[in-house]
Each structure stands twice: as structure tokens, then as C-alpha cells.
């Protein structure tokens, strides 16, 4: 499973997702652990679980959270993917 980390400057949000169709509790815990490694002060209660519905990541899950600046190692994207 490959982990993708993205930052959308327009919305000041980070996205962490994978190329898997996983959606277990353990999967989301793993994504949150990744988020906390990159942004230690992220508030876990404000992390959103999202189901992507757009063209590129359709039917996969990930997380999104607010972030003022792009963390190291995150790819900058122009806009967020459509979510359901």
C-alpha cells in the first residue's frame, strides 16, 4: 500500500490517502499516526474521514485536516478532490 500526502494551498488543507480501498478502523488510525508525524499539533478531533468521489481516487478513503503551511514531503495540489 502506497501512502500519498498532499497539500492544497487554496483551502489550507492536507490530504493523506493510499492506493487501497481499505476502510477499517485500523486503516484510519494508521493515517492519523502519519498525520501526527508530519503535523504534531494537529487536533485529532478535527481530522475528517473522507470518501473520494472524483475521477482520480473514486471509492477510496482518506483523511483531510486544516494546516496553515505545506508540511515537508507533501505534494502541492491546486484543488481538493471531490468527496462524497
Secondary structure, 3 states (H helix, E strand, C coil): CCEEEEEECCCCEEEEEECCCCCCHHHHHHHHHHHHHHCCCCCHHHCEEEEECCCCCCCCEEEEEECCCCCCCCEEECCCCCEC
